[in-house]
């Protein structure tokens, strides 16, 4: 028997065995899936809708371009892409419960013919090299165990000249906002999660996961290390969220 401990990773502020994180994250999102869109409105005071509109605009949808939306869950990004004239979209998520919500929304919107659904781990995509024009990931990268693997996979499936964009909570750049943001995240959100979704622990994890996620500069460096070029960072709402973008050249 080896004396070396099993490799660990973050799960919020806790350290857990790497092999267990994916299952723990899956349990969180199975719990919050039915109330996910409502809770996003509450968590961000509705700002996530503005951020996503900006994000979809930065994806630059065109009829001849294809999109792979990783951790796409309930479908906001894929549907925004299609609504702004983008070509075929693949809505992918590791969590079947979240993807089921997205599928139901696609049916209600009459978009089933324009979007396909893929239950897949973003760290190891069952897709060929160089198969899509855009890869998007909104509020999903921080929940992945091996973020470097996700970035490498995103580059692998992009066609030359394709672009990867990530929308994620990031490090607040306005000092005056930080104590307010911390109080909202760690005191208000778990209580609201308990009242609205009957689940305080999942929302405590979500708040913690934001604080352990790489900040703007570190994530940009990780993208460059994965082989993405001309990496840019666009802060939103004082850095509460940020859009990172990079090209496969």
C-alpha positions, 0 to 999 in steps of 0.5 A: 500500500502506498504511503503517498496520499491521494492527490487532492483538489479544491471543492470550495474551501475544502480539500477533497480527493481529485477522484471525488470532486466530479461526483460532488459537483454533479450532486450540487448541480442535480440539487440546484437544477430545477431552480438554477435559472431563478437562483442565477437571477438572485445570485447576480441580482439579474446581472448574469443576463446582461453579462451573457448578452455581452458574452454572446455578442463577443462570440460573434454568431454567424450562420456559417459558424458552429458552436460547442457550448461546454457546461451549457446546462440550461442553454442560455448561451446556445439559445442566445447564439441561435437567436443572434443568427449563429449556425448549429450549436452543440449543448454539452454538459456532464450533468444529465439533470442540467442538460435535461432542463436545457432540452426542455427549454429547447423544445419550448422554443422550437429549437430542437432542430438547431441544437444537439445535446451531448452528455460529456466531460469537458476534460475529455470530449468525445469529439474529433479535432478541429470540428467547431468554430467557437467553444464557449463556457459560461460559469462552468470552468470553475467547477471542473477538476482539471481546468488545464485539460478543459482548456486543452480540449477546447483548443483541440476541437477548435478549427484553425481560426476558431475562438474559445471564450469563457465567462466566469466569476473573477476577482473584484477589481474595485476595492470598495465592492469587495466587503459588500460582495463578500457579505452577499456571497457568504451570508445572504446567498446560503440563506436565500438558497435554503429558502428558495431551493431548500439547499444552503450547502450547494450555494455555500459551495458556489460562493466558495468556488468563486474565491478559489478560481484563478484570477484574471491574470492567472486564467489568461496565463493558463489559456496561453499555456494550453496553446491559445493565442491573442488572449484577452480579458474583459472585466464586467461589473468591476471584475465580479465577472470576466470574459476571457477569449483566445484564438486557435491560430 
